[in-house]
Amino acid sequence: MHIDSASREQLQEWEKELSAQYQRICEHELSLDITRGKPSADQLHLADKLDGILNGDYRAADGTDTRNYGGLDGLACARDLGADILQVPSEEVIAGGNSSLTLMYHAVLTGYLFGFAGNTPWRELENPKFLCPVPGYDRHFSICEQLGIGMVNVPMTDSGPDMDAAEELVRNDRDIIGIWCVPKFSNPTGVTYSEDTVDRLAQLGQIANPGFRIFWDNAYAIHDLEQQVNLPSIRSATLANDTADSVIQFASTSKVTFAGSGVAFVSSSPANLASLKQQMQAMTIGPDKVNQLRHSRFFAEFTMLKEHMQKHAEILKPKFACVLEQLEKSFGESDLGEWEKPRGGYFVSFNTRPGCATEVIKLAADAGVKLTPAGATFPYGKDPEDRNIRIAPSFPPLEEVDTAMSVFVLCVKLASVRKQLQMA
Ligand SMILES: Cc1ncc(COP(=O)(O)O)c(C=O)c1O
């Protein structure tokens, strides 16, 4: 189907056929949901042995009684686990509670209220702003929005954020005090940052406001579907550029063990960790060390973690293959949309023709298929071109992903043809 070269008569004919198909689908009264990147029950089952693994032995290898208060940095063995995931030294890791998003919120608050490493708190700037590579992760944007921190879109390319744009913005605006990055299997595009991008990001600290921080949300650090994809080390790059204070890294086991009961990690320079802990010590006497110990026993060796992630990949692969097959079959030879083929992570990002995403999502919803709301992958929920749709195939069973995708491709076709007819 090529819309740009189609005659009005051809478009009208397509519209009639597609509308009839759409009506038939609506009669099925479907109720499917491919909105959020949650692990499926099968994936959660992989970690069921966490339950009971302590078997009454609550002492960590270093003698800590994990049932008691204390240990703001987290258990040593849990910090080792975070260090393995993020490929950084354990001394530079804090193992926290169940959510890396909480740690990110906490870190933004630290920068905003108190400033990192002796720098001016962001709230004292006239108009503090974060750079937001787009499309991106909606919950990052919600943190900024809630705190009144401005957001500036930076386009994503297939090697990471557009660094020419990022450098230009950082150089010319001292109020830019952060950037959100999902460097591996980015949410939602699936892109992994290239060596050049990582290197240029590491150099931003040389030209930015000294309080500037890169929020390196490595949520999908070990979530490869096929062979392992290598993400260059931001830590090494910042050490080489004398900008180690400019990066704060995050990860968690949310999509490794239990999404709601995992362990989250933050890693950064000693100066930044001290700033984080200064605020943290007023908030808590220590994290859930019992859960940290459960995770450390479950993944006694890093190889066990890797084997575990392969089992996740086996469950996820057919679902991603199904989405990609449906897209290829329907749009491979068309001008109706573009998408990335992710090698890991949780999403497939689809761009419709300009101005069609909202309508596709509405049509799909009316036919019983819930998609992430239009604009969700952009700050303030505003996709300037109304194109991006995030597809999250992990949670529903394969048959449901397949049915949902059949509805999705039909809605893309119908919305595109109708839009073209309006414009013609
Ligand atoms: C990029 C990204 N960061 C963070 C999270 C949430 O992580 P956590 O469960 O550790 O808070 C998600 C979940 O979808 C995510 O996609």
PDBQT file of the ligand as one rigid body, heavy atoms in Angstrom, charges set to zero:
ROOT
HETATM    1  C1  LIG A 501      13.582   2.994  31.198  1.00  0.00    +0.000 C 
HETATM    2  C2  LIG A 501      12.951   2.516  32.456  1.00  0.00    +0.000 A 
HETATM    3  N1  LIG A 501      13.451   2.902  33.637  1.00  0.00    +0.000 NA
HETATM    4  C3  LIG A 501      12.911   2.496  34.800  1.00  0.00    +0.000 A 
HETATM    5  C4  LIG A 501      11.811   1.673  34.825  1.00  0.00    +0.000 A 
HETATM    6  C5  LIG A 501      11.227   1.278  36.142  1.00  0.00    +0.000 C 
HETATM    7  O1  LIG A 501      12.188   0.641  36.882  1.00  0.00    +0.000 OA
HETATM    8  P1  LIG A 501      11.929   0.213  38.398  1.00  0.00    +0.000 P 
HETATM    9  O2  LIG A 501      10.932  -0.861  38.401  1.00  0.00    +0.000 OA
HETATM   10  O3  LIG A 501      13.283  -0.219  38.860  1.00  0.00    +0.000 OA
HETATM   11  O4  LIG A 501      11.459   1.435  39.150  1.00  0.00    +0.000 OA
HETATM   12  C6  LIG A 501      11.253   1.240  33.620  1.00  0.00    +0.000 A 
HETATM   13  C7  LIG A 501      10.056   0.376  33.615  1.00  0.00    +0.000 C 
HETATM   14  O5  LIG A 501       9.388   0.190  32.652  1.00  0.00    +0.000 OA
HETATM   15  C8  LIG A 501      11.841   1.670  32.410  1.00  0.00    +0.000 A 
HETATM   16  O6  LIG A 501      11.345   1.302  31.215  1.00  0.00    +0.000 OA
ENDROOT
TORSDOF 0
